[in-house]
């Protein structure tokens, strides 16, 4: 299981793939169903959509 939070290295975020089990360390724990990575010019935003209809997002 991969923990996603503000301290997770970018290298780890880049390696997460659909089907991996992830957690935010609190209440969101499930399998990744979809991944969106966007760049707003200042930050790269990683959004991991879980099969429980929840989303874990983090900025780098």
C-alpha positions in Angstrom: 0.0 0.0 0.0 1.3 3.5 -0.9 0.7 6.4 1.4 -0.1 9.7 -0.5 0.5 12.9 1.4 2.5 16.1 1.2 5.7 14.2 2.0 5.4 11.6 -0.7 8.3 12.0 -3.2 7.4 12.9 -6.8 9.2 9.7 -7.9 6.7 7.6 -5.9 3.7 9.6 -7.3 4.9 9.0 -10.8 5.2 5.3 -10.3 1.6 4.8 -9.0 -0.6 3.0 -11.6 -4.2 1.9 -12.0 -4.9 -1.0 -9.7 -2.4 0.0 -6.9 -3.7 0.2 -3.4 -3.2 3.7 -1.9 -4.2 5.6 1.3 -4.1 9.1 2.5 -3.4 7.9 6.0 -6.8 8.8 7.4 -10.1 7.7 5.8 -9.3 7.2 2.1 -8.0 3.7 1.3 -8.7 1.9 -1.8 -7.6 0.8 -5.3 -6.7 3.4 -7.9 -9.2 3.5 -10.8 -8.0 6.6 -12.7 -5.1 9.0 -12.5 -5.1 12.7 -13.6 -1.9 14.7 -13.6 -2.3 18.4 -14.5 0.1 21.4 -14.5 -1.4 24.7 -13.4 1.9 26.6 -14.2 3.0 26.8 -10.6 2.3 23.2 -9.4 1.8 19.8 -10.8 -1.4 18.4 -9.4 -1.7 14.6 -8.9 -5.3 13.3 -8.5 -5.9 9.7 -7.8 -9.5 8.5 -8.3 -10.3 5.5 -6.2 -12.9 2.8 -6.8 -14.8 4.0 -3.8 -15.6 7.3 -5.6 -13.2 9.3 -3.5 -10.2 11.3 -4.7 -6.7 11.8 -3.2 -5.0 14.9 -4.5 -1.6 16.4 -3.9 0.4 19.3 -5.3 4.1 19.4 -6.1 
